[in-house]
Amino acid sequence: MGKPHVLMVPFPVQGHVIPMFELAYCLAKHRIRTTIVNTEIVHHRLLNSTSALDDSIRLVSVPDGLESGERQIPGKLMEAVCRVMPVKIEELIREIGGCSAEDKVSCIVYDQSLGRIQQVAERMGIGSVAFLPAAAALLVLGFNIPKLIQDGIIDDQGNPLTDKAVQFAATMPIMSPSDFVWHRLKIASLQKLLFHIMTENNTPTESADWLICNSVLDLEPGAFTMAPQILPIGPLLATNNRPAHSAGGHFWQQEYECLEWLDRQPPCSVIYVAFGSSVMLKKAHVKELALGLELANRPFLWVVRPEAIDGADDWEEFLERVAGRGRIIGWAPQQRVLEHPSTACFISHCGWNSTLESVSSGVPMLCWPYFADQFINQSYVCDIWKVGLRLEEDGANGIVASEEINRKIDRLLGDGAFRGRALHLKGKVWSSAREGGHSHENLSKFINWIKK
């Protein structure tokens, strides 16, 4: 009997592709073949940046159904992928199955946001696995949309009807209705589209054979109590077995030279700054952040994607002034940076991958969320786990001022309780990932199901 063959379908953005790759490495360790399906554009980016892949992992591509100019229109990619991807996946499964019996797909692991793929699996008689790369709290929010409407918190289009904060369970994030994931997209058409997708996906998500999540029971006990059908198998970064310098689904080349720079810094001294793959910093934000880092007068490592900033006044002068203690790079091996003993804290947009990596490394955070579920994750960090602080915007202009950044850095690093709680949480996370731990047991059961 040949190895099981799993088709894996991430949503085509960086924050969703990376954890799917991490899961693929986990499966490869157990002799399970995977084929990861990406849109053509993502596929080519991965081929350009991927330095090592397990022999059991294959990459293929399908069209996203868009003309080149349409990809710049807000919401077009989301709408097209949800509509086109299930059709292309069904065609691909038939094509693969026609090649040989050994290549036949055993099951599909798909991003939970692509709920229509569950219906494809059902029609074709193969196993379906919904994979949530975000916090379980995000899906609990989605499951509770009907109740939020019934209780008059939102209308049937997802618009807030009150500013009263919502907390579904004692250990879950405290959310203002204006912070609900769809509302934080800011553009009305995008809000409506995401709200519709989340509502539509509830039924197929609960109909999947498995609903797995890149999270940990001890991080979200309230969420997993409210939705026990969601099984935590994370953090995948702690349970995978990928090569040390493999790309792991990154869209850009990781600059490992920064680790040598970190080696030369004192322990717990470096401020690590990174805002993920999607955030575009405005000129005023860049200026205040740069001034804040300068005021802090500490070593810092700042990830600045070339396309991620809309220019900045006096940028070259800033680089000259901080040349002795600041390092600017294009893309970091983030997990390695956060695990490094020189890293003191993380200024982050609070994407779930970044949040999970920071918690798993015992590194306290300064939170600067921009959109979507980042505000949910910020509440976990600041309100529930108490391992970080919010960076508050100036009410007059919506900018986080340099003085606020400097003040919060001093407060975070001056109070050892933040790192103490972060290290305590790190211990719980790793305990869950090790043999006998809750996530490890769930992952083992899942893998055994695939093999059978």
C-alpha positions in Angstrom: 0.0 0.0 0.0 1.4 3.4 -1.0 1.7 6.5 1.1 -1.4 8.5 1.8 -1.7 11.6 -0.5 -3.1 14.8 1.0 -4.1 17.8 -1.2 -3.5 21.1 0.8 -5.2 24.4 -0.2 -4.1 27.5 1.6 -5.8 30.9 1.1 -3.3 32.7 -1.2 -1.8 35.3 1.3 1.4 34.9 3.2 -0.1 34.5 6.7 -2.2 31.6 5.5 0.4 29.9 3.3 3.1 29.6 6.0 1.1 27.5 8.6 -0.1 25.3 5.8 3.5 24.6 4.9 4.4 23.9 8.5 1.6 21.3 8.6 2.9 19.8 5.4 6.3 19.3 7.1 4.6 17.6 10.0 2.8 15.2 7.7 6.0 14.6 5.7 7.8 13.5 8.9 5.1 10.7 9.1 5.6 9.6 5.5 2.5 11.3 4.2 2.8 12.8 0.8 1.3 16.3 0.2 0.5 18.4 -2.8 0.1 22.1 -1.9 -2.0 24.0 -4.3 -1.4 27.7 -4.7 -2.5 30.4 -7.2 -0.1 30.9 -10.0 1.3 34.1 -8.6 1.9 32.7 -5.2 3.3 29.5 -6.7 6.0 31.5 -8.6 6.9 33.5 -5.6 7.4 30.4 -3.6 9.6 28.8 -6.3 11.8 31.9 -6.2 12.2 31.9 -2.5 12.1 28.2 -1.5 15.5 26.8 -0.6 14.6 23.4 0.6 11.5 21.1 0.5 11.0 17.6 1.7 10.7 15.1 -1.1 7.2 14.3 0.1 6.0 17.8 -0.6 5.0 18.9 -4.1 3.9 22.3 -5.3 1.3 22.9 -8.0 -0.6 25.9 -9.2 -4.1 26.9 -10.5 -5.3 30.2 -11.9 -7.0 32.7 -9.6 -9.5 33.7 -12.3 -8.3 37.4 -12.3 -6.8 39.7 -14.9 -3.7 41.4 -13.8 -5.3 44.8 -13.2 -8.1 43.3 -11.1 -5.8 42.2 -8.4 -5.4 45.8 -7.3 -9.1 46.2 -6.7 -10.0 45.7 -3.0 -11.9 42.4 -2.5 -11.4 41.1 -6.0 -8.9 38.4 -5.0 -11.0 37.3 -2.0 -14.1 37.0 -4.1 -12.4 35.3 -7.1 -10.5 32.7 -5.0 -13.6 31.7 -3.1 -15.5 31.3 -6.4 -12.8 29.9 -8.7 -10.6 27.7 -6.4 -13.2 25.0 -5.6 -13.8 24.5 -9.3 -10.1 24.3 -10.1 -9.5 21.9 -7.1 -12.1 19.5 -8.4 -10.5 19.5 -11.8 -7.1 18.9 -10.3 -8.3 16.0 -8.2 -9.8 14.3 -11.2 -6.5 14.9 -13.1 -4.4 13.5 -10.3 -6.6 10.5 -9.9 -6.5 9.7 -13.6 -2.7 9.5 -13.5 -2.3 6.4 -11.2 -4.0 4.7 -8.3 -1.0 5.5 -6.1 -1.5 9.3 -6.7 -5.1 9.3 -5.8 -6.0 12.0 -3.3 -6.8 10.6 0.2 -8.2 13.8 1.6 -8.2 17.6 1.3 -6.8 19.9 3.9 -8.2 23.4 3.0 -8.1 26.8 4.5 -11.3 27.2 6.5 -12.1 30.4 4.7 -12.5 28.3 1.5 -15.6 26.5 2.8 -16.9 25.5 -0.7 -14.0 23.0 -1.0 -15.7 20.9 1.7 -18.5 20.4 -0.8 -16.1 19.3 -3.5 -14.6 16.7 -1.1 -18.1 15.5 -0.2 -19.1 15.1 -3.9 -15.9 13.2 -4.7 -16.1 10.9 -1.7 -12.8 11.9 -0.1 -12.0 13.2 3.4 -12.3 16.9 4.2 -10.2 18.8 6.8 -10.9 22.5 7.5 -7.7 24.1 8.7 -7.9 27.4 10.7 -4.6 29.2 10.6 -5.9 31.9 12.9 -6.9 31.9 16.5 -9.9 29.8 17.5 -11.6 32.9 18.8 -12.0 34.1 15.2 -14.1 31.1 14.3 -16.1 31.3 17.6 -16.9 34.9 16.4 -18.1 33.5 13.1 -20.2 30.8 14.7 -21.9 33.4 16.9 -22.9 35.8 14.1 -26.6 34.6 14.2 -26.7 35.3 18.0 -25.0 38.7 17.6 -27.8 39.6 15.1 -30.5 38.2 17.4 -29.1 40.2 20.4 -29.0 43.4 18.5 -25.2 43.7 18.5 -25.0 43.9 14.7 -27.5 44.0 11.9 -27.8 41.3 9.2 -25.1 42.9 7.2 -22.6 42.9 10.1 -22.8 46.6 10.9 -22.4 47.5 14.6 -25.6 48.6 16.4 -23.9 49.3 19.7 -20.4 50.1 21.0 -20.8 47.8 24.0 -17.9 45.4 24.3 -18.5 41.7 23.7 -16.7 38.8 25.5 -18.0 35.3 24.7 -16.1 33.6 27.6 -14.0 34.8 30.5 -10.7 33.9 28.8 -11.6 35.1 25.3 -10.8 38.5 23.8 -12.8 41.6 24.7 -14.1 42.9 21.5 -15.9 46.1 20.6 -18.3 45.5 17.7 -16.2 48.0 15.7 -13.3 45.6 16.1 -15.1 42.6 14.6 -12.8 41.1 11.9 -15.0 42.1 8.9 -15.6 45.7 10.2 -11.9 46.3 10.6 -11.4 45.9 6.9 -12.6 49.6 6.7 -13.7 49.4 3.0 -17.5 48.8 2.9 -17.4 46.4 0.0 -14.7 44.3 1.7 -16.7 44.3 5.0 -19.8 43.0 3.3 -17.8 40.3 1.4 -16.0 39.0 4.4 -19.1 39.0 6.5 -20.9 37.0 3.9 -18.0 34.5 3.6 -17.8 34.0 7.3 -21.5 33.4 7.6 -21.6 31.1 4.5 -18.7 29.1 5.8 -20.2 28.1 9.1 -22.2 25.1 7.7 -19.4 23.6 5.6 -16.9 24.1 8.4 -19.0 22.1 10.8 -19.6 19.5 8.2 -15.9 18.7 7.6 -14.5 15.4 8.9 -11.9 17.4 10.9 -11.7 21.0 12.0 -8.1 21.7 13.1 -6.5 24.9 14.3 -3.0 26.3 14.7 -3.5 27.2 18.3 -3.1 25.7 21.8 -5.7 24.8 24.4 -3.9 26.7 27.2 -3.9 29.9 25.1 -7.6 29.8 24.3 -9.4 27.7 26.8 -12.6 29.7 26.6 -12.8 29.5 22.8 -12.2 25.7 22.7 -14.8 25.2 25.4 -17.3 27.2 23.4 -16.5 25.3 20.2 -15.1 21.9 21.2 -15.3 20.7 17.6 -12.2 22.8 16.9 -9.1 20.7 17.7 -5.9 22.6 18.5 -2.8 21.1 16.9 -0.4 24.0 17.4 1.9 25.7 17.5 3.0 24.0 14.3 6.3 25.9 14.4 7.1 23.8 17.5 6.0 20.4 16.2 7.3 20.5 12.6 10.5 19.0 11.5 11.5 21.2 8.6 15.1 21.9 7.7 16.6 24.8 9.6 17.0 27.0 6.6 14.0 25.9 4.5 11.7 28.6 3.3 8.6 27.1 4.9 6.2 28.9 2.5 7.8 32.4 2.6 7.2 34.8 -0.3 10.6 36.5 0.3 14.2 35.3 0.9 14.9 35.2 4.6 18.0 37.2 5.6 19.8 34.9 8.0 22.8 37.2 8.3 20.8 39.2 10.9 21.3 36.3 13.3 25.0 36.9 13.3 24.3 40.6 14.1 22.0 39.4 17.0 24.8 37.2 18.3 26.9 40.4 18.9 24.1 42.1 21.0 23.7 41.8 24.8 21.1 39.4 26.1 17.5 40.7 26.1 18.5 44.0 24.6 17.2 44.1 21.0 13.8 45.5 20.0 12.5 43.5 17.1 10.1 45.3 14.8 8.0 43.6 12.0 4.6 44.1 10.6 4.0 41.0 8.5 3.4 40.6 4.8 0.4 42.9 4.2 0.7 46.1 6.3 1.6 49.2 4.3 3.0 51.9 6.6 2.2 55.5 5.8 4.9 58.1 5.8 3.8 59.6 9.1 3.8 56.1 10.8 7.3 55.4 9.5 8.6 58.7 10.8 7.2 58.4 14.3 8.3 54.7 14.6 11.8 55.7 13.5 11.9 58.5 16.0 10.5 56.3 18.7 13.2 53.7 18.1 15.8 56.5 18.2 14.5 57.8 21.5 14.5 54.4 23.0 18.3 54.3 22.5 18.4 50.5 22.4 19.6 48.1 19.7 16.8 47.3 17.2 16.2 45.0 14.2 13.5 46.4 11.9 12.0 44.4 9.0 11.0 46.8 6.2 9.8 45.2 3.0 10.8 47.3 0.0 7.2 48.0 -1.0 5.8 48.3 2.6 6.5 52.0 3.2 5.1 55.0 1.4 8.3 57.0 1.5 9.7 58.7 4.6 11.2 62.1 5.2 14.8 62.1 6.4 15.1 58.3 6.1 18.7 58.3 5.0 19.6 60.7 7.9 17.8 58.4 10.3 19.8 55.4 9.1 23.1 57.3 9.6 22.1 58.3 13.1 21.3 54.8 14.2 23.9 52.9 12.2 25.7 51.8 15.3 22.8 50.1 16.9 20.1 49.6 14.3 19.7 46.9 11.6 17.2 47.2 8.8 16.4 44.1 6.7 13.9 43.1 4.1 12.5 39.8 5.5 13.6 37.9 8.6 13.7 34.3 9.7 11.3 35.5 12.4 11.0 32.4 14.5 14.8 32.3 14.8 14.9 36.0 15.7 12.3 35.6 18.4 14.0 32.6 19.9 17.4 34.4 20.0 18.5 35.3 23.5 19.3 38.9 22.5 15.7 39.7 21.6 14.0 41.7 24.3 10.6 42.5 22.8 8.5 42.5 19.6 6.7 45.5 18.1 4.1 43.7 16.0 0.9 44.1 13.9 -0.4 41.1 15.9 -1.0 38.7 13.0 -1.7 35.3 14.5 1.5 33.7 13.2 3.6 36.5 14.7 1.6 36.4 18.0 2.0 32.6 18.2 5.7 32.7 17.4 6.2 35.5 20.0 4.3 33.6 22.7 6.2 30.3 21.9 9.5 32.2 22.3 8.6 33.9 25.6 8.9 37.4 24.1 6.7 40.2 25.3 4.9 42.4 22.7 4.0 45.9 21.8 0.8 45.7 19.8 0.1 47.9 16.7 -2.7 46.1 14.9 -4.0 47.4 11.5 -7.0 45.3 10.3 -8.9 42.0 10.4 -8.3 39.6 13.3 -5.2 41.5 14.5 -7.4 43.4 17.1 -8.7 40.0 18.5 -5.1 38.9 18.9 -4.1 42.2 20.5 -6.8 41.6 23.2 -5.4 38.2 23.9 -1.9 39.7 24.3 -2.9 42.7 26.4 -6.1 41.8 28.2 -6.0 38.0 28.7 -2.4 36.8 28.7 -1.0 40.1 29.9 2.3 39.6 28.0 2.2 43.0 26.1 1.0 46.5 25.8 -1.1 48.5 23.3 0.5 51.3 21.4 -2.2 53.9 21.6 -2.9 56.3 18.7 -3.0 60.0 19.1 -6.7 60.8 19.0 -6.2 63.9 16.9 -4.4 62.4 14.0 -4.6 58.6 14.4 -0.8 58.3 14.6 1.2 56.4 17.2 3.6 59.1 18.4 7.3 58.6 18.9 7.0 59.5 22.6 4.3 56.8 23.1 6.5 54.2 21.4 9.5 55.1 23.7 7.3 55.3 26.8 5.8 51.8 26.1 9.2 50.3 25.4 10.5 51.5 28.7 7.4 50.3 30.5 7.5 46.8 28.9 11.2 46.2 29.4 11.3 47.9 32.8 8.7 45.6 34.3 10.0 42.0 34.5 6.5 40.7 35.1 5.8 40.9 31.4 8.7 38.6 30.5 7.9 36.4 33.4 4.3 35.8 32.2 5.6 35.4 28.6 8.0 32.7 29.7 5.3 31.0 31.8 3.1 30.9 28.7 6.0 29.6 26.6 6.3 26.7 28.9 2.6 25.8 28.6 2.8 26.1 24.8 5.8 23.8 24.5 4.4 21.3 26.9 1.3 21.0 24.8 3.4 20.4 21.7 5.6 17.7 23.2 4.7 14.0 23.4 1.8 13.5 25.8 0.7 17.1 25.4 -2.8 18.1 24.2 -1.8 19.5 20.8 0.6 16.6 20.2 -2.2 14.0 21.0 -4.6 15.8 18.6 -2.1 15.9 15.9 -1.2 12.2 16.4 -4.9 11.2 16.1 -5.3 13.3 13.0 -2.2 11.7 11.4 -3.5 8.2 12.2 -6.8 9.1 10.6 -5.1 10.1 7.4 -3.0 6.9 7.3 -6.2 4.8 7.7 
